[in-house]
């Protein structure tokens, strides 16, 4: 399994931004990422300056959103939905998007559940609980 480093992820999003802005042909992963980059113009300045992006430290205590983490979560949810893994996530996100009338908003709600699952896994030292994540997204879709 490929596990990119933090710097690899930042380089990927900066390169995708440059290629997308230039109208270049995007590879399959970039094609998944590009709509989310376009949907977040507030991150474009950070994506423009790769050297600065590689050096920045985003700490929760500083109150700054990490654009690379945010975009990576959008990308992760897109990939999860494309392969329906965990099984049922595609339908849950689609229901949430219909309820919110926005795929983007659905992703943001799913991100909260995904972030919670990751945090709980790290805190407990146990593997991520995909079922709990799925159920959280389903609950949000049926409220």
N, C-alpha and C positions, 0 to 999 in steps of 0.2 A: 504494500500500500504506500502511496506517495504521501509524505507528510511535509508540506512546505514550511519553511521557517517564516517568522514574522516578516523578515526582509523580503523573502520570495513573494509573499502575499502583497506587500506594498509595491514591489516592482511590477507584479502582474497587473494590479489596478492602474498604476501610472502608465504602463505600456498600453493597456487597453484603452485608456482615456486618449492617449496620443493617437493611436491607430483609429479609434472611432471618430475623433475630431478631424482627422486627415481624410476620412472616407476610405480608409484602407480595408482590405479584406480581413475579416476577423476569423480567428480559429474558433472551433465549436465552443470552447469554454468562454472565450471573449464574447461570443454572440449571446451567451446566457448572462454575462455580467453587464454588457453595454446598456441595456434598458434601465438597469438599476442605477448605473452611473448617470445616465441622462436624467433620471427621476430625482437626482440629488445635486442640483446645481450649486448648493451651498458647499459642496466638497470639491468642486472643480479647481479652485485655486490651489488646494493642497495636492491634488493629483497632477497638476502642471509641473510642480517643482519636485522631481524625484529625489534629488540630493537632500533637500529639506525633509521630505517625507520619510526618508530612511533614518534621519537623525531625531525626529520628533518622539517625545515620550508622552503618551496619553495616559494620564492618571485620573482615576475617578475623583479623587480628592480635589483636583483642579477644576472640575466641572466642565471639561471639554469632552464632547463626543469623539470617539475614535472612528473616523470615517472608514478606515480599512476594516475594522471589526464589523461595523454596520453593513458595509457592502458585502463582506464575506458571509455574513449571516443571511442576507438576501440571496446570495448565490447558493448557499447551503440549502436553504428552503426550496429554491427553484430546482436544485438537483434532487432533493428528497421527493418532491412532487413528480418530477419527470420519471422516476423509477418506482414511485409509490413505496418508499421505504423510510420510516416504518410503515408497514402495510396499513393503509387507511388514511395516511397523511394527505394524499392528493385530494380525496373527497372532503376531508375536514377543512383544508385550506380553501377549497372551492366553495364550500358552504359558508365559511367565514367571509370570503370575498363577496358572495351574493348578499349576505346579511349586511355587510358594511358598504356594499356597492363600490368596492375598491379592492383590487388585488394588492395594491400597495399597503393599504391599511391592514388587510388580512395578514400580510407578511409581518408587519410591525407587531401585531398581536401574537403571531406564532413565534416571533423573536423573543418575546418575553418568556414564553413557555420553554423555548430552546435554551435561553440563558439560565433559567431556573434549573433545568435539568443538568446542565453542565456544572453550575455552581454546586448543586447537591452532590453530584458525582465527585467533584474535587474535594468537597468538605468531608464526605464520608469515606472516600477511598474506594468506593464501589464503582462498577461500570455504569455508564449512563443508562438511565431507565427510559427506553424508548416508548414503552407503554404509558408511563406517567406523562410523558411529553405529549403523546398522541391524545390522551384523555383530556389534558389541559386545553389543547386546541379545540377538541370537540366540545368541551364545556363552553368555551368562549363562543363557539359557533351556534350554540343552542340557547344562549341567554336572550 
